[in-house]
Amino acid sequence: MAKPPEQAEVENSIQFLSSLGLTMAYVERVLGLPQRTIMRWQAGEYSAAAIALLRIVCAYPWLLQVAENHFDERMSRKIIIEQAANVLYRQREQPDLTEHAEELREE
């Protein structure tokens, strides 16, 4: 029997966080979740809120740093600025393919 899509999403999200070197105990601790919550999610005991939380944390893993710093406003700003700088730096390093695509169309 195939797993529901939500269950696969939960499992994939947990695998992604693990691939970043994060332990589930760490994730639970910084988010203030009871112990073994993520294990229960893996076993199929999850809610829509759990899926939403995993989506947010997977999209923005640096939010765990914010949580680890107890959502301190000063630290949160610092982390957000660092993450924005990282994104901008990576975009700067990637070639702009739109110019190349226009050149190819002209040929």
C-alpha positions in Angstrom: 0.0 0.0 0.0 1.4 3.4 -1.0 2.0 6.0 1.6 -0.1 9.1 1.6 1.7 12.1 0.0 1.8 13.9 3.3 3.6 11.0 5.0 6.2 11.0 2.2 6.6 14.8 2.6 7.1 14.4 6.3 9.8 11.7 5.8 11.5 13.7 3.0 11.6 16.8 5.2 13.1 14.9 8.1 15.7 13.3 5.7 16.5 16.8 4.4 17.1 18.2 7.9 19.3 15.2 8.7 21.3 15.7 5.5 22.1 19.2 6.8 23.7 17.5 9.9 20.9 18.4 12.2 19.7 15.8 14.7 16.0 15.5 15.4 16.7 16.0 19.1 18.3 19.4 18.3 15.3 20.4 16.1 12.9 19.4 18.9 14.9 21.2 21.5 15.2 24.5 19.7 11.6 24.5 18.6 10.3 23.6 22.1 8.7 20.3 20.9 8.3 17.4 23.3 10.9 14.6 22.9 10.2 12.0 20.3 7.7 14.3 18.5 9.5 13.9 15.2 9.6 10.2 15.7 5.8 10.2 16.1 5.5 12.3 12.9 7.6 9.7 11.0 5.3 7.0 12.4 2.3 8.8 10.8 1.1 10.8 13.8 1.3 14.3 12.4 -1.1 17.2 11.9 -1.4 19.9 9.3 0.5 22.2 11.6 3.4 19.7 11.8 3.6 19.6 8.0 3.5 23.4 7.8 6.3 23.6 10.4 8.5 21.2 8.5 7.9 23.0 5.2 8.9 26.3 6.8 12.0 24.9 8.5 13.1 23.0 5.3 12.6 26.2 3.2 14.5 28.3 5.7 16.7 26.1 7.9 18.4 29.1 9.4 15.2 29.7 11.3 16.5 27.0 13.7 19.4 29.3 14.5 16.8 32.0 15.3 14.9 29.6 17.6 18.2 28.4 19.2 18.8 32.0 20.2 15.4 32.2 21.8 14.0 34.5 19.0 16.2 37.3 20.3 15.5 40.3 18.1 19.1 41.4 17.7 20.3 37.9 16.9 17.4 37.3 14.6 18.3 40.4 12.5 21.9 39.3 12.4 21.0 35.8 11.2 18.6 37.2 8.6 21.1 39.6 7.2 23.8 36.9 7.0 21.4 34.6 5.2 20.3 37.4 2.8 24.0 38.1 2.1 24.7 34.5 1.4 21.8 34.3 -1.1 22.9 37.5 -2.9 26.5 36.3 -3.0 25.4 33.0 -4.6 23.3 34.8 -7.2 26.2 37.0 -8.0 28.4 34.0 -8.7 25.9 32.3 -11.0 26.1 33.4 -14.6 23.2 35.3 -16.0 21.8 32.9 -18.5 19.2 35.3 -19.9 21.9 37.3 -21.8 23.2 34.0 -23.3 19.8 32.9 -24.2 19.1 36.2 -26.1 22.4 35.8 -28.0 21.4 32.3 -29.1 18.0 33.5 -30.3 19.7 36.2 -32.4 21.9 33.7 -34.2 
